[in-house]
Amino acid sequence: MRVLFNTYPWAFDCPGGGEMQLMNYARHLPGAGVTVDLFNPWEPQFGQADLVHFFSLIGGSGAFCRFVRDVKRIPLVITSSLWVNERNLHTYPVDEIRQQMALADAVVTNSEMESDRLSSSFGLPRPLFRAVHNGVDPSFCPPADPALFRMRFGIEGGFVLNVGNIEPRKNQLALVRALRGQDLPLILIGQPRDAAYFEAVMTEGEGLVRHLGRLDHDGPELRSAYRACTVFALPSTLETPGLAGLEAAAQGARLAVTGEGSTREYFGDHVTYLDPLDIGSIRRAVETERRAARGGELAGHIREHFVWDRIVHDLARIYREVIQRKAG
């Protein structure tokens, strides 16, 4: 089976979880019998594809998806990576998103919770939505040496870690405010996606925050950072569920995690959940995890259920079902 991947044109200018998901699928799907091609607009590969998989519901994406369905007549799968609730639904182009998802033979979500939300919010049949959970690369499963990160960056003592693009949705400014007056510094790893927001985070976090930029995802320092932190904090306004949180969990970190999104479907009772809109809730969650007597249950849970080379078999199964249904 040969599958063609595509996403919106500027997705990899500042890659986030969706782009990491796409590339991990491409890396591990051959182990499930699927060859992946990345779309090249200068030399379109439609003639080789048994199926097209488009990533994202960003505005304007429907045109490509409609071309695949109506002109090329190739089976189409769309990854949504979208969490909607009463607060944010009105901020999206609802009709445009509904029309794009309706073009698909299957919409792949990151959780059953996301599937339920999208079906009910956009008035589309529930069977259209198929959950394939996010995962971690197998390289994140063996425990790393925490000393590696500390030695490279000269870090001593405890610290709170946040990994991700620095932008309002990731809510680092609220995390800074929650940690103000505490005795744990905050270390940020990731690229600024919003320059003004990043400046606000660093200004308000002066004396508290250290920004290390982006670390090589495949390098040992990132795994070591997860292992070394006192608490990994993910106070995002929503997550589905956050690849960095899964990676930190696989390394045995204690997690203070947003309760908005599909995080509970992944982390169960192994973490402390927080309200991203409540500074006090963020502070209490970090403090709870700091003092928690956690064993290795969460790391074992992640390694057993959420590793890419296992998860891609679920995606390959959906591809085969879609192709067979279209052929029949």
PATORVO-514261 format. One line per field, with one value per residue (C-alpha): residue number from 0; x, y, z. Coordinates in Angstrom, 1 decimal. Each point is the difference from the previous one (the first is absolute). Layout:
N
num	c(NUM,...)
px	c(X,...)
py	c(Y,...)
pz	c(Z,...)
This chain:
328
num	c(0,1,2,3,4,5,6,7,8,9,10,11,12,13,14,15,16,17,18,19,20,21,22,23,24,25,26,27,28,29,30,31,32,33,34,35,36,37,38,39,40,41,42,43,44,45,46,47,48,49,50,51,52,53,54,55,56,57,58,59,60,61,62,63,64,65,66,67,68,69,70,71,72,73,74,75,76,77,78,79,80,81,82,83,84,85,86,87,88,89,90,91,92,93,94,95,96,97,98,99,100,101,102,103,104,105,106,107,108,109,110,111,112,113,114,115,116,117,118,119,120,121,122,123,124,125,126,127,128,129,130,131,132,133,134,135,136,137,138,139,140,141,142,143,144,145,146,147,148,149,150,151,152,153,154,155,156,157,158,159,160,161,162,163,164,165,166,167,168,169,170,171,172,173,174,175,176,177,178,179,180,181,182,183,184,185,186,187,188,189,190,191,192,193,194,195,196,197,198,199,200,201,202,203,204,205,206,207,208,209,210,211,212,213,214,215,216,217,218,219,220,221,222,223,224,225,226,227,228,229,230,231,232,233,234,235,236,237,238,239,240,241,242,243,244,245,246,247,248,249,250,251,252,253,254,255,256,257,258,259,260,261,262,263,264,265,266,267,268,269,270,271,272,273,274,275,276,277,278,279,280,281,282,283,284,285,286,287,288,289,290,291,292,293,294,295,296,297,298,299,300,301,302,303,304,305,306,307,308,309,310,311,312,313,314,315,316,317,318,319,320,321,322,323,324,325,326,327)
px	c(0.0,1.3,-1.3,0.6,0.3,-0.7,-0.7,-0.3,2.9,1.6,-0.5,3.7,1.1,-0.4,-0.9,-2.1,-1.7,-2.0,3.1,1.8,-2.9,0.1,3.7,-0.2,-2.8,2.3,2.9,-1.8,-2.8,2.4,0.1,-3.8,0.4,-0.7,2.3,-0.3,0.7,0.1,-1.9,2.1,-2.1,2.6,-0.3,-3.3,0.0,-3.8,0.5,2.0,-2.3,-2.6,-1.2,0.7,0.3,-0.3,1.0,-1.8,-3.3,1.6,-1.9,0.4,0.8,-3.3,1.0,2.7,-2.2,-2.8,2.4,1.2,-3.6,-1.8,2.8,2.5,-2.6,2.5,-1.1,0.6,0.8,0.2,1.7,-1.9,2.1,-2.7,-1.6,-3.2,-2.0,-2.6,2.7,1.9,-2.5,-1.1,3.7,0.1,-1.5,-2.5,-1.6,3.3,1.4,-3.2,0.2,3.6,-0.6,-3.1,2.3,2.0,-0.5,1.2,1.1,2.8,-0.1,2.4,-2.6,-3.5,-0.8,1.0,-2.0,-3.1,0.5,0.5,-3.0,-2.3,1.3,0.0,-3.0,1.9,-0.6,2.0,1.3,1.9,2.4,2.6,2.4,3.7,1.8,3.2,3.2,3.7,3.0,1.4,3.2,-1.8,-0.7,3.3,0.8,2.4,2.9,-1.2,3.5,0.5,-2.5,1.2,3.7,-0.6,-2.0,1.5,-3.2,-0.1,-2.9,-3.7,-1.9,-3.3,0.3,-2.3,0.7,-1.8,-0.5,-0.3,-3.4,-3.3,-1.5,2.9,-0.7,3.6,-0.9,-2.5,2.6,2.5,-2.6,-0.8,3.6,0.8,1.0,0.7,3.5,0.0,1.3,-1.6,1.9,-1.6,1.0,-1.5,-0.3,-1.9,-3.0,-1.4,2.8,-2.1,-1.1,3.5,1.2,-2.8,1.0,3.7,-0.7,-2.4,2.2,3.2,2.0,-2.2,0.0,2.8,-0.6,2.2,-1.5,-0.7,1.9,0.5,-3.0,2.1,2.9,0.7,-0.3,-3.8,-0.6,2.5,-2.0,-3.2,1.8,1.6,-2.9,-1.8,-3.4,-1.0,-2.7,-2.5,-2.4,-1.3,-3.5,-0.6,2.0,-0.7,1.9,3.5,2.9,2.4,-2.1,0.1,3.7,0.5,-2.2,1.9,3.2,-1.7,-0.6,-2.7,-2.7,-2.3,-2.2,-2.9,-3.4,-1.3,0.2,0.6,2.7,-2.1,-0.3,3.8,1.2,-2.9,0.6,3.8,0.3,-1.5,-2.4,-0.3,-2.3,2.1,-2.1,0.6,3.5,-0.7,-0.9,3.3,2.0,-1.8,0.5,3.7,0.3,-2.0,2.2,3.1,-0.9,-1.6,1.5,-0.3,1.4,0.6,-3.7,-0.5,3.2,-1.0,-3.5,1.4,2.6,-2.7,-2.7,1.3,3.1,0.1,1.1,-3.1,-2.4,0.6,-1.6,-3.3,0.4,1.0,-3.2,-2.1,1.7,-0.7,-3.7,-0.4,1.6,-2.1,-3.2,0.7,0.9,-3.1)
py	c(0.0,3.5,3.1,3.6,2.5,3.7,2.9,3.8,1.7,1.8,-2.7,-0.8,3.7,-0.5,-3.7,-1.1,-3.1,-0.5,0.1,-2.3,-2.4,0.1,-0.8,-2.8,-1.6,0.3,-1.5,-3.0,-0.9,-2.1,-2.4,-0.4,-0.7,3.6,2.1,3.7,2.8,3.6,2.2,2.0,2.7,0.3,-3.7,-1.3,-3.7,-0.6,-2.8,-2.1,0.4,-2.5,2.6,3.6,1.1,3.7,1.5,3.0,1.8,3.4,2.5,-0.6,-3.7,-1.1,0.9,-2.6,-2.6,0.6,-0.4,-3.3,-1.3,1.5,0.3,-2.7,-2.3,-1.3,-1.2,2.8,0.0,3.2,0.5,2.6,0.7,2.3,0.4,2.1,1.1,2.6,2.7,-0.5,-1.4,3.5,0.9,-2.6,0.2,-2.7,-0.4,-0.2,-2.7,-2.0,0.1,-1.1,-2.9,-1.1,-0.6,-2.7,-3.7,0.1,2.7,-1.1,1.5,-0.3,-1.4,-1.4,3.1,2.2,-2.2,0.5,3.8,0.5,-2.2,1.8,3.5,-0.2,-2.2,-2.8,-3.7,-1.6,-2.9,2.5,0.6,-2.5,0.4,-0.7,1.0,2.0,-1.6,0.3,-1.2,-3.2,1.9,1.9,-3.2,-1.0,2.3,2.7,1.4,3.2,1.2,0.5,2.9,1.5,-0.1,1.5,3.0,0.4,-0.8,-0.8,-0.7,-0.6,1.7,0.0,-0.9,1.0,-1.2,1.4,3.0,3.2,1.3,0.9,-3.4,-1.6,2.5,0.5,3.5,-1.5,-2.5,2.8,1.8,-3.2,-0.6,3.5,0.0,-3.7,-1.5,-1.9,1.7,-0.6,-1.4,0.5,-2.1,0.9,2.6,3.3,-0.2,3.3,2.7,2.4,-2.8,-1.3,3.4,0.3,-3.4,0.9,3.5,-1.2,-3.1,2.0,-1.7,-3.1,-1.2,-1.4,-0.6,-2.6,0.2,-3.1,-3.2,-2.7,-2.3,-3.1,1.1,-1.3,3.4,0.2,-3.4,0.9,3.2,-1.9,-2.4,2.8,2.3,0.2,0.5,0.1,2.6,0.1,2.8,0.4,1.4,-3.3,-3.1,-3.1,-1.0,1.5,-2.1,1.6,-1.2,-3.5,0.2,1.3,-2.7,-2.7,1.3,-0.2,3.7,1.2,1.8,3.0,0.0,2.0,-1.6,1.6,-2.4,-3.7,-0.3,-2.2,-2.6,-0.4,0.7,-1.3,0.4,0.1,3.9,3.1,1.9,3.8,2.7,2.0,3.1,0.0,1.1,-1.5,-3.4,0.0,0.8,-2.7,-2.6,0.6,-0.1,-3.2,-1.8,1.4,-1.9,-3.0,-3.4,-1.2,-3.4,-1.2,-0.7,2.8,-0.7,-3.6,1.0,2.2,-2.5,-2.7,1.9,3.1,-0.8,0.9,-3.3,-1.6,2.8,0.2,-3.5,1.6,2.7,-2.6,-1.9,3.0,0.6,-3.5,0.2,3.3,-1.4,-3.2,1.9,2.4,-3.0,-2.0)
pz	c(0.0,-0.9,1.8,-0.9,2.9,-0.3,2.3,-0.3,-1.7,3.0,2.6,0.4,0.3,3.8,0.5,2.9,1.2,-3.2,-2.1,2.3,-0.2,-3.8,-0.1,2.6,-2.1,-3.1,2.0,1.5,-2.5,-2.2,2.9,-0.5,-3.7,-1.2,-2.2,0.6,-2.5,1.0,-2.5,-2.4,-1.8,-2.8,-0.7,1.3,0.8,-0.3,-2.5,2.5,2.9,1.3,2.5,0.9,3.7,0.6,3.4,1.4,-0.2,-0.5,-2.2,-3.7,0.3,-1.4,-3.6,0.0,1.6,-2.5,-2.9,1.4,0.4,-3.0,-2.7,0.8,1.7,2.5,3.5,2.5,3.7,2.0,3.4,2.0,3.2,1.1,3.4,0.2,2.9,0.9,0.4,-3.2,-2.6,-1.2,-0.7,-2.8,-3.6,0.9,-3.4,-1.8,2.5,-0.3,-3.8,0.0,2.4,-2.0,-3.0,1.8,0.0,3.6,2.4,2.3,3.5,2.9,2.4,0.3,2.0,-3.0,-2.3,2.2,0.2,-3.8,-0.9,2.3,-0.6,-3.8,-0.4,-1.9,0.4,2.8,-2.1,-2.2,2.9,0.9,2.9,-0.3,3.1,0.1,1.0,0.8,-1.9,1.5,0.6,2.8,2.0,1.5,3.0,-0.9,2.1,1.7,0.5,-3.7,-0.2,3.3,-1.1,-3.4,1.2,3.5,1.9,3.6,2.3,-0.8,-2.9,-1.8,-3.7,-2.9,-3.5,-3.0,-2.3,2.0,-0.8,1.7,-0.3,1.8,2.9,1.2,1.3,2.4,1.1,0.7,2.1,1.9,0.8,1.1,3.7,0.0,0.3,-3.3,-3.1,-3.4,-3.0,-3.4,-3.0,-3.4,-2.7,0.4,-2.3,1.1,0.4,2.2,2.2,0.4,1.0,2.6,1.5,0.2,1.4,2.7,0.7,0.5,2.7,-0.1,-3.6,-2.1,-3.7,-1.7,-3.5,-2.0,0.8,-2.6,0.4,-0.8,2.2,3.5,1.7,-0.3,1.5,2.8,0.6,0.5,2.4,2.0,0.6,3.3,-1.7,-3.6,-0.4,-2.9,0.8,-3.6,-0.6,-1.8,-1.0,-2.1,2.2,-0.6,-1.3,2.4,2.9,-1.3,-0.5,3.5,1.5,-1.9,1.8,3.4,0.6,2.4,-2.1,0.8,-3.1,-1.4,0.5,-3.2,-3.0,-0.2,2.7,2.3,-2.7,0.0,3.5,2.1,3.7,-0.3,-0.1,1.6,-2.2,0.0,-1.2,-2.5,0.7,3.7,1.2,3.4,-1.5,-2.0,3.1,2.1,-2.7,-0.3,3.8,0.2,-2.5,1.6,3.2,-1.6,0.7,-3.6,-1.0,-3.5,-0.8,-2.4,-2.0,-0.3,-1.1,-2.8,-1.1,-0.2,-1.8,-1.7,-2.1,-3.7,-1.4,1.5,-0.6,-3.7,-0.4,1.0,-2.7,-2.6,0.8,-0.6,-3.4,-1.0,1.0,-1.9,-3.2,0.2,0.6,-3.0,-2.2,1.0)
